């Protein structure tokens, strides 16, 4: 795992540890687009890919199920 992955994962995982208040910053479509973009970045396998995969999964689990 790269240094960038370590840093990004600590930022993402830190939210759970702190129980930080969540803010509604995105519309559903924006959130879906962000997940797709993160998944695309994760497929590349480069620096930050593991963090992108982790964040995409975390966000996708919070999205409502598709109809």
C-alpha positions in Angstrom: 0.0 0.0 0.0 1.3 3.5 -0.9 1.8 6.4 1.5 -1.1 8.2 -0.3 -3.4 5.2 0.4 -2.4 5.2 4.0 -3.0 8.9 4.4 -6.4 8.8 2.6 -7.6 5.7 4.4 -6.8 7.3 7.8 -8.9 10.4 6.8 -11.8 8.2 5.8 -11.6 5.8 8.7 -11.1 8.7 11.1 -14.7 9.8 10.6 -16.0 6.6 12.1 -13.7 6.8 15.0 -14.6 10.3 15.9 -18.4 9.8 15.3 -18.3 13.1 13.4 -21.6 14.7 12.3 -22.5 13.8 8.7 -23.6 16.6 6.5 -25.9 16.3 3.4 -23.6 17.7 0.8 -24.5 15.8 -2.3 -27.6 15.0 -4.2 -28.3 11.3 -4.9 -27.1 11.6 -8.5 -23.9 13.4 -7.4 -23.2 10.7 -4.8 -23.8 7.9 -7.4 -21.4 9.7 -9.8 -18.8 10.0 -7.1 -19.0 6.3 -6.4 -18.6 5.5 -10.1 -15.6 7.8 -10.4 -14.0 6.3 -7.3 -14.6 2.8 -8.7 -12.9 3.8 -12.0 -9.9 5.2 -10.1 -9.7 2.0 -8.1 -9.6 -0.1 -11.3 -6.5 1.7 -12.4 -4.5 0.1 -9.6 -2.2 3.1 -9.2 -1.4 5.2 -6.2 -4.6 5.8 -4.2 -6.5 2.9 -5.8 -7.0 1.1 -2.5 -8.2 4.2 -0.8 -10.6 4.9 -3.7 -12.0 1.3 -3.5 -12.5 1.7 0.3 -14.2 5.0 0.0 -16.4 3.9 -2.9 -17.6 0.9 -0.9 -18.2 3.0 2.2 -20.3 5.5 0.2 -22.1 2.9 -1.9 -23.3 1.1 1.3 -25.1 4.4 2.4 -26.9 5.0 -0.9 -30.5 3.8 -1.2 -31.0 0.6 -3.1 -31.7 1.1 -6.8 -35.3 0.5 -8.0 
